[in-house]
């Protein structure tokens, strides 16, 4: 799992948000 820690683990793909932050454009 090397480098996996760099990725957001709880992305809400439905809203494109991670911890309340919008990181994806939908």
Legacy VTK file of the C-alpha trace (Angstrom):
# vtk DataFile Version 3.0
C-alpha trace
ASCII
DATASET POLYDATA
POINTS 26 float
0.000 0.000 0.000
2.918 2.298 -0.654
1.727 5.813 -1.433
-1.886 4.931 -0.777
-1.836 7.241 2.218
-1.494 10.138 -0.214
-4.918 9.473 -1.636
-8.167 10.621 -0.030
-9.835 7.577 1.476
-13.291 9.014 1.886
-14.195 10.732 -1.356
-17.905 11.153 -1.883
-18.107 10.414 -5.581
-21.704 11.558 -5.692
-20.899 15.105 -4.625
-17.204 15.173 -5.448
-16.331 16.228 -1.924
-13.731 15.021 0.575
-14.204 16.031 4.199
-16.517 18.781 3.016
-14.025 20.077 0.461
-15.000 20.031 -3.181
-12.223 18.267 -5.056
-14.047 16.979 -8.093
-15.887 18.936 -10.739
-19.246 17.390 -11.468
LINES 1 27
26 0 1 2 3 4 5 6 7 8 9 10 11 12 13 14 15 16 17 18 19 20 21 22 23 24 25
